[in-house]
Amino acid sequence: MTTAIGLCNLPGASMDAVKTARHLIEQAKAAKRDALDEPAAKRVLQAFGIKTPSSAVIQSADDIDKALQGLTTPVVLKLISPDVLHKSDFSAVILGLSDAPAIAGAMRDISQRCLEHGYEVDGFLLEETIGHGHEIVIGGYRDDAFGPVIMFGLGGVFVEILQDVTFRICPITEIDAKEMIEELRGAPLLQGARGGIAVPGQILVNALLAVGGQHGLLVELADLVKELDINPLLAGAQGVTALDARIVFAGD
């Protein structure tokens, strides 16, 4: 069972947390994978102080009842497969499931479609449903010339359409993080425009530093991480929660 944790006052990870994150990536690379599955990617985010939903990994319908004992319904069901990185495009993210029969039925449907396409099924992720907020994206990549680069913008399924993003070379400072937030055309939305949810600026700053700061994920794992995508990252008045995450490895 995975328990959500909050952002640290000083964003970054302890030496033990960095060691754990590196082990997860090295273990997956040894298994000939080129990316972490979602549960492992979220464990890496947690190591760097980024909150994730409470969750459980299940392998079959026999695991559902035990998993639900530690979760609040309704839950979200997600496929875990190395062959399906964009789960929404494959209809492999099912929302609003409240009981074991509904979850089992969704598992059967997704498994059948995977079988038809020849896709491997490593299991399923059950997650608690998170409340309202703004969908933002924090990501990054390793540039051959400049090293790790962090990206921030309005996220969710419309990130490619909105194209409201900004970039910085890592490591970033608190001033850099504040400038990135202010550069977005949609920044007023995050400030509560037209009666919407206002996200305290320091919450966003801490999230950016946890990823791209001096002791952030992209810096501490620069030799291992080729691409990072936290989308959507749900931002609200109380904090941010990573609803999905993808970490692609750098070549040896």
Secondary structure, DSSP 8 states (H G I E B T S, - for coil): -B------SS-S--HHHHHHHHHHHHHHHHTT-SB--HHHHHHHHHHTT-B---EEEESSGGGHHHHHTTS-SSEEEEEE-TT-S-TGGGT-EEEEE-SHHHHHHHHHHHHHHHHHHT----EEEEEE-----EEEEEEEEEETTTEEEEEEEE-GGGHHHH--EEEEESS--HHHHHHHHHH-TTHHHHBTGGG--B--HHHHHHHHHHHHSTTSHHHHTTTTEEEEEEEEEEEETTEEEES--EEEE---
